[in-house]
Amino acid sequence: MSGDHGFGVAVDACALVLAEYPELRMILVGDEAALRRSLRSHHLADDPRLQIQGATEVVAMDEPLSKALRKKHSSMRVAINLVKEKRVLAAVSAGNTGALMAIARGVLKTLPGIDRPALCTPLPAVGGVTHVLDLGANADCTAEQLLQFAVMGSALVGALNGVERPSVALLNIGEEAIKGNDTIRAASALMAASTLNYTGYIEGDGIFMHPADVVVCDGFVGNVALKAGEGVAKLMAHYMREEFTRSVPNKLVGLIARSVLRALAKRMDPRVYNGASFLGLQGTVIKSHGGADAVAFANAIKVAIREVEKDVPARISCLLGAAVAATPVPVAVSP
């Protein structure tokens, strides 16, 4: 029921996805009367593939976490409860990210061996996409938690993209072994000793040049990198609009290049990459961007479908066991 544009976008997205996946079944969670009116307007009121689960509260986008957690009947909480009760296989929300993470972690719990869930999303890169985690769920992380993130990202890419041994890199301020703080260097040693296909450090520009399938960082750095990348893309689009409208000759060049510009816009369309995964939970939860339109929200639903089909949580557990077994365990020695 939350998100920047309200439940209408979610209903529009459901209509799009049902047209593509006729075998899909969905439960819409929220204000029952409002949802029924919206379904009627889409001629979906009698569609047996759609059910409505009433919820009497809504978590606002700017709501403090403490208040959000007290709302036991919010649409977000009810949706996560449906996953726990195994009435659904995944939950998708465009609501408050912090609240969604806290509720999902509290209700579903983390997988054995996982300390904290991490937020992971694909970003466009040369030759494909790069999956980056964490993107904001955990501002401070230990070396062991960064190793867990690497395992989770590797399991996700292996499941969704069919890559047997996805390459994993650790985001750092340089590629040299001496660079980085103590936590980064310790995490690098753990990853190098694991069974992961660890390739070493990577700098920020490398995220978009696709030298690795998975890039690992803490949530503070990851969120800054994500927002910086979004800002650069907006800046480029702004400059291009300025230049193509600066003069009559430039406008003519713009008309000639229209097909190329449209193709570029399609490849860079953030809606295509919408749908971030909360990895490490005992269940599948997907976060849509709060400002998503119907196309973007539909893509988030499709991410949930793919993760359910590939049973990503089970793959994470399996890969974690193998990776940790190969990692040396620190031993405390007293004098």
C-alpha positions as CSV (number, residue, x, y, z in Angstrom):
1,M,0.0,0.0,0.0
2,S,3.0,2.3,0.3
3,G,5.6,3.4,-2.3
4,D,5.7,6.8,-3.8
5,H,2.7,6.2,-6.1
6,G,0.5,4.0,-4.0
7,F,-1.1,0.7,-4.6
8,G,-2.3,1.6,-8.1
9,V,1.2,0.9,-9.5
10,A,1.2,-2.5,-7.9
11,V,-2.1,-3.4,-9.4
12,D,-1.0,-2.2,-12.9
13,A,2.1,-4.3,-12.5
14,C,0.1,-7.4,-11.6
15,A,-1.9,-7.0,-14.7
16,L,1.2,-6.9,-16.8
17,V,2.8,-9.9,-15.2
18,L,-0.3,-12.1,-15.3
19,A,-0.5,-11.5,-19.1
20,E,3.1,-12.9,-19.3
21,Y,2.8,-15.6,-16.7
22,P,-0.7,-17.1,-16.9
23,E,0.1,-19.8,-14.3
24,L,1.0,-17.2,-11.7
25,R,-1.1,-16.7,-8.5
26,M,-0.9,-13.5,-6.5
27,I,-2.3,-12.1,-3.2
28,L,-2.7,-8.3,-3.0
29,V,-2.3,-7.1,0.5
30,G,-3.9,-3.9,1.7
31,D,-7.1,-1.9,1.9
32,E,-9.6,-4.5,0.6
33,A,-12.2,-2.0,-0.7
34,A,-9.7,0.1,-2.5
35,L,-8.0,-2.9,-4.1
36,R,-11.3,-4.4,-5.3
37,R,-12.2,-1.1,-7.0
38,S,-8.8,-1.1,-8.7
39,L,-9.2,-4.6,-9.8
40,R,-12.6,-3.8,-11.3
41,S,-11.1,-1.0,-13.3
42,H,-8.6,-3.5,-14.7
43,H,-11.3,-6.1,-15.4
44,L,-9.6,-8.4,-13.0
45,A,-12.2,-8.5,-10.2
46,D,-13.2,-12.0,-11.1
47,D,-9.8,-13.4,-12.0
48,P,-9.2,-16.5,-9.9
49,R,-5.5,-15.9,-10.0
50,L,-5.8,-12.9,-7.8
51,Q,-6.8,-12.8,-4.1
52,I,-7.0,-10.0,-1.6
53,Q,-5.7,-10.1,1.9
54,G,-7.0,-7.2,4.0
55,A,-4.6,-5.0,6.0
56,T,-5.7,-2.1,8.1
57,E,-2.4,-0.2,8.5
58,V,0.2,1.3,6.2
59,V,3.9,1.9,6.8
60,A,4.7,5.4,5.4
61,M,7.8,6.0,3.3
62,D,9.3,8.3,5.9
63,E,8.0,6.5,9.0
64,P,10.5,5.9,11.9
65,L,11.5,2.3,12.2
66,S,10.3,2.0,15.8
67,K,6.8,3.1,14.8
68,A,6.7,0.8,11.7
69,L,7.6,-2.2,13.8
70,R,4.7,-1.6,16.1
71,K,2.2,-1.8,13.3
72,K,1.3,-5.5,13.4
73,H,-1.5,-5.1,10.8
74,S,0.4,-3.1,8.2
75,S,0.2,-4.3,4.6
76,M,4.0,-4.9,4.7
77,R,3.8,-7.0,7.9
78,V,0.9,-9.0,6.6
79,A,2.7,-9.7,3.4
80,I,5.8,-11.0,5.2
81,N,3.6,-13.1,7.5
82,L,2.2,-14.8,4.4
83,V,5.7,-15.9,3.4
84,K,6.4,-17.2,6.9
85,E,3.0,-19.1,6.8
86,K,4.0,-20.5,3.4
87,R,0.8,-19.2,1.8
88,V,3.0,-17.5,-0.7
89,L,6.6,-18.1,-2.0
90,A,7.7,-14.5,-2.1
91,A,6.8,-11.0,-1.1
92,V,7.4,-7.9,-3.2
93,S,7.1,-4.3,-1.8
94,A,7.9,-0.8,-2.9
95,G,7.6,0.5,0.6
96,N,10.0,1.8,3.2
97,T,13.3,-0.1,2.7
98,G,14.4,0.0,6.3
99,A,11.0,-1.1,7.6
100,L,10.8,-3.9,5.1
101,M,14.3,-5.2,6.0
102,A,13.6,-5.0,9.8
103,I,10.2,-6.7,9.5
104,A,11.4,-9.4,7.1
105,R,14.4,-10.2,9.4
106,G,12.2,-10.2,12.5
107,V,9.5,-12.4,11.0
108,L,11.4,-14.7,8.7
109,K,14.8,-14.9,10.5
110,T,18.1,-15.3,8.7
111,L,19.5,-18.6,7.3
112,P,21.8,-20.6,9.6
113,G,25.3,-19.2,9.3
114,I,24.1,-15.7,8.1
115,D,24.4,-12.9,10.6
116,R,22.6,-10.2,8.6
117,P,20.6,-10.0,5.4
118,A,22.0,-7.9,2.5
119,L,20.4,-5.9,-0.2
120,C,21.6,-6.9,-3.7
121,T,20.7,-5.6,-7.1
122,P,22.1,-5.9,-10.7
123,L,23.7,-2.8,-12.2
124,P,24.3,-2.3,-15.9
125,A,27.9,-2.9,-17.0
126,V,29.9,-3.5,-20.1
127,G,29.1,-6.9,-21.4
128,G,26.3,-7.6,-19.0
129,V,25.4,-6.8,-15.4
130,T,27.2,-6.7,-12.1
131,H,25.5,-7.7,-8.9
132,V,26.5,-5.5,-6.0
133,L,25.8,-6.1,-2.3
134,D,25.3,-4.7,0.3
135,L,23.5,-1.5,-1.0
136,G,22.4,0.0,2.3
137,A,21.1,-2.6,4.7
138,N,24.3,-2.8,6.8
139,A,26.4,0.3,7.2
140,D,29.1,-1.4,9.3
141,C,30.2,-4.9,8.6
142,T,32.8,-7.4,9.9
143,A,35.1,-9.4,7.6
144,E,33.1,-12.5,8.3
145,Q,29.9,-10.7,7.2
146,L,31.5,-9.5,4.0
147,L,32.4,-13.2,3.3
148,Q,28.8,-14.1,3.9
149,F,27.7,-11.4,1.4
150,A,30.1,-12.8,-1.1
151,V,28.6,-16.3,-0.7
152,M,25.0,-14.9,-1.0
153,G,25.8,-12.9,-4.1
154,S,27.6,-15.8,-5.7
155,A,24.7,-18.1,-5.1
156,L,22.3,-15.6,-6.5
157,V,24.2,-15.1,-9.8
158,G,24.9,-18.8,-10.1
159,A,21.1,-19.5,-9.8
160,L,19.7,-16.7,-12.0
161,N,22.4,-16.5,-14.7
162,G,23.6,-20.1,-14.8
163,V,27.2,-19.1,-14.1
164,E,28.9,-22.2,-12.5
165,R,31.5,-20.2,-10.5
166,P,30.7,-16.5,-10.6
167,S,33.7,-14.2,-10.1
168,V,33.6,-12.2,-6.9
169,A,35.5,-9.0,-6.2
170,L,35.8,-6.8,-3.1
171,L,35.2,-3.1,-3.5
172,N,38.2,-1.1,-2.3
173,I,40.0,2.2,-2.7
174,G,42.7,0.5,-4.8
175,E,43.6,-2.8,-6.3
176,E,46.9,-3.2,-4.5
177,A,47.1,-5.7,-1.6
178,I,48.2,-3.0,0.8
179,K,45.1,-0.8,0.2
180,G,42.0,-0.7,2.4
181,N,41.3,-0.8,6.1
182,D,41.8,-3.7,8.4
183,T,38.3,-5.1,7.8
184,I,38.7,-5.1,4.0
185,R,42.1,-6.8,4.2
186,A,40.7,-9.4,6.6
187,A,37.7,-10.0,4.4
188,S,40.0,-10.4,1.4
189,A,42.0,-13.1,3.2
190,L,38.8,-15.0,4.1
191,M,37.5,-14.9,0.5
192,A,40.8,-15.9,-0.9
193,A,40.9,-19.0,1.4
194,S,37.3,-19.9,0.6
195,T,35.9,-22.0,-2.3
196,L,34.6,-18.8,-4.0
197,N,36.0,-17.6,-7.3
198,Y,37.5,-14.6,-5.6
199,T,39.4,-12.3,-8.0
200,G,40.7,-9.6,-5.5
201,Y,40.0,-5.9,-5.1
202,I,38.1,-3.7,-7.5
203,E,37.8,0.0,-7.6
204,G,34.5,1.9,-8.0
205,D,34.8,2.4,-11.8
206,G,35.1,-1.4,-12.1
207,I,31.5,-2.0,-11.0
208,F,30.3,-0.7,-14.4
209,M,33.1,-2.3,-16.5
210,H,32.1,-5.9,-15.6
211,P,35.4,-7.3,-14.4
212,A,33.4,-9.4,-11.8
213,D,30.0,-11.0,-11.6
214,V,29.6,-10.0,-7.9
215,V,31.0,-7.0,-6.1
216,V,31.0,-7.0,-2.3
217,C,31.0,-4.0,0.0
218,D,29.4,-2.7,3.2
219,G,26.0,-1.0,3.0
220,F,27.4,2.5,3.5
221,V,29.9,2.3,0.6
222,G,27.4,0.4,-1.6
223,N,24.6,2.9,-1.2
224,V,27.0,5.8,-1.9
225,A,28.3,4.0,-5.0
226,L,24.8,3.3,-6.2
227,K,23.5,6.8,-5.8
228,A,26.7,8.2,-7.4
229,G,26.1,6.0,-10.4
230,E,22.5,7.1,-10.7
231,G,23.7,10.7,-10.4
232,V,26.2,10.3,-13.2
233,A,23.6,8.8,-15.5
234,K,21.2,11.7,-14.8
235,L,24.0,14.2,-15.4
236,M,24.8,12.6,-18.8
237,A,21.2,12.7,-19.8
238,H,20.9,16.3,-18.8
239,Y,24.0,17.3,-20.8
240,M,22.8,15.4,-23.8
241,R,19.4,17.2,-23.8
242,E,21.2,20.5,-23.4
243,E,23.5,19.9,-26.4
244,F,20.9,18.5,-28.7
245,T,18.7,21.5,-28.1
246,R,21.4,24.2,-28.1
247,S,21.1,25.1,-31.8
248,V,19.3,24.2,-35.0
249,P,22.1,22.1,-36.3
250,N,22.3,20.2,-33.0
251,K,18.6,19.6,-33.2
252,L,19.0,18.1,-36.7
253,V,21.8,15.9,-35.4
254,G,19.5,14.8,-32.6
255,L,16.8,13.8,-35.1
256,I,19.3,11.8,-37.1
257,A,20.6,10.0,-34.0
258,R,17.1,9.4,-32.6
259,S,17.1,5.7,-33.1
260,V,20.6,5.4,-31.4
261,L,19.5,7.5,-28.5
262,R,16.4,5.4,-28.0
263,A,18.4,2.2,-28.0
264,L,20.8,3.8,-25.5
265,A,17.9,4.9,-23.3
266,K,16.5,1.4,-23.4
267,R,19.8,-0.2,-22.3
268,M,20.2,2.3,-19.5
269,D,16.5,2.2,-18.4
270,P,16.6,1.8,-14.6
271,R,13.2,0.1,-14.8
272,V,14.8,-2.9,-16.4
273,Y,17.0,-3.4,-13.3
274,N,14.3,-2.8,-10.7
275,G,14.0,-5.4,-8.0
276,A,16.6,-5.7,-5.2
277,S,16.9,-9.0,-3.4
278,F,17.0,-9.3,0.4
279,L,19.5,-12.1,0.6
280,G,20.1,-14.3,3.6
281,L,16.5,-14.6,4.8
282,Q,14.5,-17.8,5.2
283,G,12.2,-16.7,2.5
284,T,12.2,-14.6,-0.7
285,V,11.6,-10.8,-0.3
286,I,12.1,-8.4,-3.2
287,K,12.3,-4.6,-2.8
288,S,11.0,-2.5,-5.6
289,H,12.2,1.1,-5.9
290,G,9.7,3.4,-4.2
291,G,9.3,5.6,-7.3
292,A,8.7,2.6,-9.6
293,D,6.1,2.7,-12.3
294,A,4.1,-0.3,-13.4
295,V,6.8,-1.6,-15.8
296,A,9.5,-1.3,-13.1
297,F,7.3,-2.9,-10.4
298,A,6.5,-5.7,-12.8
299,N,10.2,-6.4,-13.3
300,A,10.5,-6.7,-9.5
301,I,7.8,-9.3,-9.5
302,K,9.6,-11.2,-12.2
303,V,12.8,-11.2,-10.1
304,A,10.8,-12.8,-7.3
305,I,9.5,-15.4,-9.7
306,R,13.0,-16.3,-10.9
307,E,14.4,-16.5,-7.3
308,V,11.5,-18.8,-6.3
309,E,12.1,-21.1,-9.3
310,K,15.8,-21.4,-8.5
311,D,15.3,-21.7,-4.7
312,V,17.9,-19.1,-4.0
313,P,17.8,-19.5,-0.1
314,A,18.6,-23.2,-0.4
315,R,21.5,-22.4,-2.8
316,I,22.9,-19.9,-0.4
317,S,22.9,-22.4,2.5
318,C,24.6,-25.0,0.4
319,L,27.3,-22.7,-0.9
320,L,27.8,-21.1,2.5
321,G,28.6,-24.5,4.1
322,A,31.2,-25.3,1.4
323,A,32.8,-21.9,1.6
324,V,33.0,-21.7,5.3
325,A,34.3,-25.2,5.6
326,A,37.3,-24.3,3.4
327,T,38.0,-21.0,5.4
328,P,40.6,-21.2,8.2
329,V,39.0,-20.6,11.6
330,P,40.9,-18.1,13.7
331,V,42.4,-19.5,17.0
332,A,42.9,-17.4,20.1
333,V,46.2,-18.1,21.8
334,S,46.9,-17.0,25.3
335,P,50.5,-16.4,26.5
